[in-house]
Amino acid sequence: MPIVKPISDLRNHADQISKICHERAQPVLITKNGKGDMIVMSVALFRRQEAQMRLYQKLTEAEEEAERHPAALDHKEMMQRLRKRLA
């Protein structure tokens, strides 16, 4: 369940929102006039999410590359060939 706080809390209780972000390692949804306006999160959480996005992007690129080259060897075949070379 997302943590939701009004924008006035950001102004009046920024230290409490910071504490929530760090202790719970979750973003806080800030509302303005009853509607979602922005997300506040710790730098650590932001960096983790950035790393995840980069990983997902690399996985997507790898999947696209595999689709473009369907004749590529799968893991099992590659390992068999490598073992044969080493023997």
C-alpha positions in Angstrom: 0.0 0.0 0.0 1.6 3.3 -1.0 2.2 5.9 1.6 0.3 9.1 0.8 0.9 12.5 2.3 -0.5 15.9 1.5 1.8 18.6 0.1 1.4 20.6 3.3 3.2 17.7 5.2 6.1 18.0 2.8 6.4 21.7 3.8 5.6 21.3 7.5 7.0 17.8 8.2 9.8 17.2 5.7 11.9 15.4 8.4 9.1 12.9 9.0 8.7 12.2 5.3 12.4 11.7 5.0 12.4 9.3 7.9 9.5 7.3 6.3 11.4 7.1 3.0 14.6 5.9 4.6 13.1 3.5 7.3 10.6 1.9 5.0 12.6 2.1 1.8 9.4 3.1 0.0 8.5 6.2 -1.9 5.9 8.6 -0.5 3.1 9.9 -2.8 2.6 13.6 -2.3 -0.9 14.9 -3.1 -2.0 18.4 -4.1 -5.6 19.3 -3.9 -6.4 15.6 -3.4 -4.6 14.4 -6.5 -1.3 12.7 -6.9 1.4 15.4 -7.6 4.8 13.9 -7.0 6.8 11.1 -5.5 9.5 11.5 -2.8 12.0 8.8 -2.2 15.4 8.2 -0.7 18.5 8.5 -2.9 19.3 4.8 -2.1 15.9 3.7 -3.4 16.1 5.9 -6.4 19.5 4.3 -7.3 18.2 0.8 -6.8 15.3 1.5 -9.1 17.6 3.1 -11.7 19.8 -0.1 -11.6 16.7 -2.3 -12.0 15.6 -0.2 -15.0 19.1 -0.6 -16.6 19.0 -4.3 -16.0 15.5 -4.6 -17.5 16.7 -2.6 -20.5 19.6 -4.9 -21.0 17.4 -8.0 -20.7 15.0 -6.5 -23.3 18.0 -5.8 -25.6 19.2 -9.4 -25.2 15.8 -10.8 -25.9 15.5 -8.7 -29.1 19.0 -9.8 -30.1 18.1 -13.4 -29.6 15.0 -13.0 -31.8 17.0 -11.4 -34.5 19.5 -14.3 -34.5 17.4 -17.5 -33.9 20.2 -19.7 -35.2 22.3 -18.9 -32.1 23.2 -21.7 -29.8 21.3 -22.2 -26.6 23.2 -22.6 -23.3 23.1 -26.4 -23.3 24.5 -26.7 -26.8 27.2 -24.1 -26.0 28.3 -26.0 -22.9 28.5 -29.3 -24.8 30.7 -27.7 -27.4 33.0 -26.2 -24.8 33.3 -29.5 -22.9 34.1 -31.2 -26.2 36.9 -28.7 -26.8 38.4 -29.1 -23.4 38.3 -32.9 -23.6 
